[in-house]
């Protein structure tokens, strides 16, 4: 049976260009919701979003049970940069953000100075069981950071012909072997792979992207939930509706769901993950073009794990926003609390008045599925 979308979706309102097109968006992650909203607001389309899960947001999701009264980000957590679309949304809608120190080299760090609230990044050298503040690093780590920062000045076009791996580049720059494991923790971990698998050309592209997005890392207050709520406002979403088939011909498109229901539309936009497409979760008729199928097969996703820990008292330096750990089970960690860490700023970065402590840790690539390592950072004085 062919079930037309809800009446709201089938409204017969007309625009200056005639009948408003009917569009189905597959996937209610942030990209799907943003797509649906843009199609409706800018192009006047009648849009319905089909989502397989029982919630919307995709990789944006919060836990409110682990620390009652606090929203812990299970997925996406940071706004990287000060000139992104998320910064623009924060300024437009009056959202509050928290400016935090950028510690991960893979995110353009470390920052050159403290965060506005005095926050800093730290680096734990597991082999020697030593903890260093970002501005008091040993020579080998300074050499590492200098070599990585140089990549942002490289020519992007020339870099595409550079077949070297990041390990080879760093050694060529004279970075001591003792610092390579920190690059593995703070740079390769961000890419969810090992340092030996990170290409110099791709790193240069990433570095230029960080520069284009502006300085700083930010958290949205209270969480990324506000992004999902804003994008989904007035958008028709049908949850628990997994799509199995997308059929397109000269007259339009028909989307079939796992329940056998079919939806007719003028066009379909598929925003599901590449992994879902590669696994054949959705069948296309006619098949996708060869170029798209090849691209889908070539894009890889690695494992990643995010761990939330809570402590009865602080066991780290009072000014620590986060850091990286070499030769350790957990390669990257950061702090937050019910009052949130970082200086309160508005969407334009202007300071705002200030109004149990959990830690998040993340590991990617092979480390996400195995244990072992050189221990955890030492407890700092104080409570």
CORVEN-V899765 format. One record per residue. N is the residue number from 1. PSI is psi as a letter, one per 40 degrees, with the letter a starting at -180 (NA if undefined). BURIAL is 1 if it has 24 or more other C-alpha atoms within 12 Angstrom, else 0. Layout:
n=<N N>
psi=<PSI PSI>
burial=<BURIAL BURIAL>
This chain:
n=<1 2 3 4 5 6 7 8 9 10 11 12 13 14 15 16 17 18 19 20 21 22 23 24 25 26 27 28 29 30 31 32 33 34 35 36 37 38 39 40 41 42 43 44 45 46 47 48 49 50 51 52 53 54 55 56 57 58 59 60 61 62 63 64 65 66 67 68 69 70 71 72 73 74 75 76 77 78 79 80 81 82 83 84 85 86 87 88 89 90 91 92 93 94 95 96 97 98 99 100 101 102 103 104 105 106 107 108 109 110 111 112 113 114 115 116 117 118 119 120 121 122 123 124 125 126 127 128 129 130 131 132 133 134 135 136 137 138 139 140 141 142 143 144 145 146 147 148 149 150 151 152 153 154 155 156 157 158 159 160 161 162 163 164 165 166 167 168 169 170 171 172 173 174 175 176 177 178 179 180 181 182 183 184 185 186 187 188 189 190 191 192 193 194 195 196 197 198 199 200 201 202 203 204 205 206 207 208 209 210 211 212 213 214 215 216 217 218 219 220 221 222 223 224 225 226 227 228 229 230 231 232 233 234 235 236 237 238 239 240 241 242 243 244 245 246 247 248 249 250 251 252 253 254 255 256 257 258 259 260 261 262 263 264 265 266 267 268 269 270 271 272 273 274 275 276 277 278 279 280 281 282 283 284 285 286 287 288 289 290 291 292 293 294 295 296 297 298 299 300 301 302 303 304 305 306 307 308 309 310 311 312 313 314 315 316 317 318 319 320 321 322 323 324 325 326 327 328 329 330 331 332 333 334 335 336 337 338 339 340 341 342 343 344 345 346 347 348 349 350 351 352 353 354 355 356 357 358 359 360 361 362 363 364 365 366 367 368 369 370 371 372 373 374 375 376 377 378 379 380 381 382 383>
psi=<i h h i i i d d d e i f i i a e e a h h i h h h h h h f a d d d d d d d d d d d d d e e i h i i h h h d i e i i d b e h i i h e d d g h e i h h h d b h d i h h i e f i d d d d d d d d e f i h i h h i h h d h d e e e i i i e i i i d e e i i i i h h g d d e f i h h i d e f i i d d d d d d d d d d d d d e e i h d d d d e e h e i i d d d d d d d e e h i d d e d d d d d d e d d d d e f a i d e e h i d d d d d d d d d d d d d e i i i i i i i h e i e d d d d d d d e h e h h h h i f g h h d i h h h a d e a i h h h i d e e i i h i i d i h h h e i i d d d d d e f d h h h h i i i i d d d d d d d d d h i h i i i i h h h i i i d i h f i i d e h d a a i h i f i d h d i i i i i i d e i i i h h i a d e e h i i i h NA h h i i i i i i i a d e e e i a i a f a i i i i i i i NA>
burial=<0 0 0 0 1 0 0 0 1 1 0 0 0 0 0 0 0 0 0 1 1 1 1 1 1 1 1 1 1 1 1 1 1 1 1 1 1 0 1 1 0 0 0 1 1 1 1 1 1 1 1 1 0 0 1 1 1 1 1 1 1 1 0 0 0 0 0 0 0 0 1 1 1 1 1 1 1 1 1 1 1 1 1 1 0 1 1 0 1 1 0 0 0 0 1 1 1 1 1 1 1 1 1 1 1 1 1 1 1 1 1 1 0 1 1 1 1 0 1 1 1 1 1 1 1 1 0 0 0 1 1 1 1 1 0 0 0 0 0 1 1 1 1 1 1 1 1 1 1 0 1 1 0 0 0 0 0 0 1 0 0 0 0 0 0 1 1 0 1 1 1 0 0 0 1 1 0 1 1 1 1 1 1 1 1 1 1 1 1 1 1 1 1 1 1 1 1 1 1 1 1 1 1 1 1 1 1 1 1 1 1 0 0 1 1 1 1 1 1 1 1 1 1 1 1 1 1 1 1 0 1 1 0 0 1 1 1 1 0 0 1 1 1 1 1 1 1 1 0 0 0 0 1 1 1 1 1 0 0 0 0 1 1 1 1 1 1 1 1 1 1 1 1 0 0 1 1 0 0 0 0 1 1 1 0 0 0 0 0 0 0 0 0 0 0 0 0 0 0 0 0 0 0 1 1 1 1 1 1 0 0 0 0 1 1 1 1 1 1 1 1 1 1 1 1 1 1 1 1 1 1 1 1 1 1 1 1 1 0 1 1 1 1 1 1 1 1 1 1 0 0 0 0 0 0 0 1 1 1 1 1 1 1 1 1 1 1 1 0 0 0 0 0 0 0 1 1 0 0 0 0 0 0>
